[in-house]
Amino acid sequence: MDVHEALYTTRMMRRMHEDPIPLEAQARILDAAIRAPNGGNTQRWHFLAVDDPKTKAQLAEVYRLCRAREYADIAAGGLAKPAHDPVAHAETMRKIKDSGDYFTEHFTDIPLLLFVFAIDDHGGANIYPAIWSALLAARAEGIGGVITTVLRYEAEQVMELLEVPVEAGWNMTAMLALGYPRGRWGVAANRRPVQEVSSRNRWGQDFGVTVDEPLWNGVPEN
Ligand SMILES: Cc1cc2nc3c(=O)[nH]c(=O)nc-3n(C[C@H](O)[C@H](O)[C@H](O)COP(=O)(O)O)c2cc1C
């Protein structure tokens, strides 16, 4: 797959088929992920794949509770606000909530939960290149997924369940949910354009180029 197609169309997919992801595909995803840059090449990362139905059922309950707490925090105004038009963002949040509801209801049907752990991840900088590479590699396989961090509300409980050696400094960064998507791939168009989020030489000075439409405009492979 063309790298630009993968970059432009790797949307977060929360509606998936139950079909399992073959082990060979899982190997290709992680083998791509571990090529990612990381500070000092210390590779203090660990990827824990969960496909056991009983474990998924236990995690589903925790996920549901964590999500309720996150939405309570959102309602109380306790989470980060968008840096742009709040009306447009409210519509985005409504869509995320709808697909998130579906995701939560079908949690135990998700074929693969990939937990990502790191030691001293530099505020995420040291681990997100690998996470994004995993998602791009999955995209090349026709596999979709979503990054979730909501389990942070009960990180201790989750790490205990998964027998993570926390005493060695491991922390849970994210849970990726992976599967063959029910929806179609498309360009992530709901983004503020380059000129609105960039400047040159001084903050707020004109970046010098205007991009009115996504610069990759092919037809996504599905
Ligand atoms: C650090 C991070 C944490 C996220 N956490 C969650 C989450 O807990 N649950 C969820 O459904 N989506 C989560 N997302 C996905 C975002 O909601 C998604 O990227 C955003 O809505 C844009 O969606 P799109 O790429 O499909 O356009 C997370 C994304 C990132 C980068």
The ligand as an SDF file (V2000), in Angstrom:
LIG
                    3D

 31 33  0  0  0  0  0  0  0  0999 V2000
   -3.8030    9.2520   22.8510 C   0  0  0  0  0  0  0  0  0  0  0  0
   -5.1490    8.8700   22.2750 C   0  0  0  0  0  0  0  0  0  0  0  0
   -6.1210    8.3570   23.1250 C   0  0  0  0  0  0  0  0  0  0  0  0
   -7.3640    7.9670   22.6300 C   0  0  0  0  0  0  0  0  0  0  0  0
   -8.2600    7.3900   23.4760 N   0  0  0  0  0  0  0  0  0  0  0  0
   -9.4230    6.9140   22.9880 C   0  0  0  0  0  0  0  0  0  0  0  0
  -10.3140    6.1810   23.8360 C   0  0  0  0  0  0  0  0  0  0  0  0
  -10.0420    5.9510   25.0300 O   0  0  0  0  0  0  0  0  0  0  0  0
  -11.4530    5.6930   23.2900 N   0  0  0  0  0  0  0  0  0  0  0  0
  -11.7500    5.8900   21.9760 C   0  0  0  0  0  0  0  0  0  0  0  0
  -12.7970    5.4060   21.5240 O   0  0  0  0  0  0  0  0  0  0  0  0
  -10.9360    6.5920   21.1320 N   0  0  0  0  0  0  0  0  0  0  0  0
   -9.7650    7.0960   21.6160 C   0  0  0  0  0  0  0  0  0  0  0  0
   -8.8830    7.7480   20.7720 N   0  0  0  0  0  0  0  0  0  0  0  0
   -9.2290    7.9600   19.3540 C   0  0  0  0  0  0  0  0  0  0  0  0
   -9.6760    9.4080   19.0600 C   0  0  0  0  0  0  0  0  0  0  0  0
  -10.9640    9.6120   19.5710 O   0  0  0  0  0  0  0  0  0  0  0  0
   -9.6400    9.6340   17.5280 C   0  0  0  0  0  0  0  0  0  0  0  0
   -8.3060    9.6050   17.1100 O   0  0  0  0  0  0  0  0  0  0  0  0
  -10.2440   10.9460   17.0880 C   0  0  0  0  0  0  0  0  0  0  0  0
  -11.6000   10.9990   17.4200 O   0  0  0  0  0  0  0  0  0  0  0  0
  -10.1130   11.1630   15.5970 C   0  0  0  0  0  0  0  0  0  0  0  0
  -10.7320   10.0990   14.9260 O   0  0  0  0  0  0  0  0  0  0  0  0
  -10.3790    9.7560   13.3950 P   0  0  0  0  0  0  0  0  0  0  0  0
   -8.9060    9.5810   13.3350 O   0  0  0  0  0  0  0  0  0  0  0  0
  -11.1150    8.4990   13.0640 O   0  0  0  0  0  0  0  0  0  0  0  0
  -10.8070   10.9280   12.5650 O   0  0  0  0  0  0  0  0  0  0  0  0
   -7.6510    8.1450   21.2540 C   0  0  0  0  0  0  0  0  0  0  0  0
   -6.6660    8.6750   20.4010 C   0  0  0  0  0  0  0  0  0  0  0  0
   -5.4210    9.0170   20.8960 C   0  0  0  0  0  0  0  0  0  0  0  0
   -4.3530    9.5490   19.9510 C   0  0  0  0  0  0  0  0  0  0  0  0
  1  2  1  0
  2  3  1  0
  2 30  2  0
  3  4  2  0
  4  5  1  0
  4 28  1  0
  5  6  2  0
  6  7  1  0
  6 13  1  0
  7  8  2  0
  7  9  1  0
  9 10  1  0
 10 11  2  0
 10 12  1  0
 12 13  2  0
 13 14  1  0
 14 15  1  0
 14 28  1  0
 15 16  1  0
 16 17  1  0
 16 18  1  0
 18 19  1  0
 18 20  1  0
 20 21  1  0
 20 22  1  0
 22 23  1  0
 23 24  1  0
 24 25  2  0
 24 26  1  0
 24 27  1  0
 28 29  2  0
 29 30  1  0
 30 31  1  0
M  END
$$$$
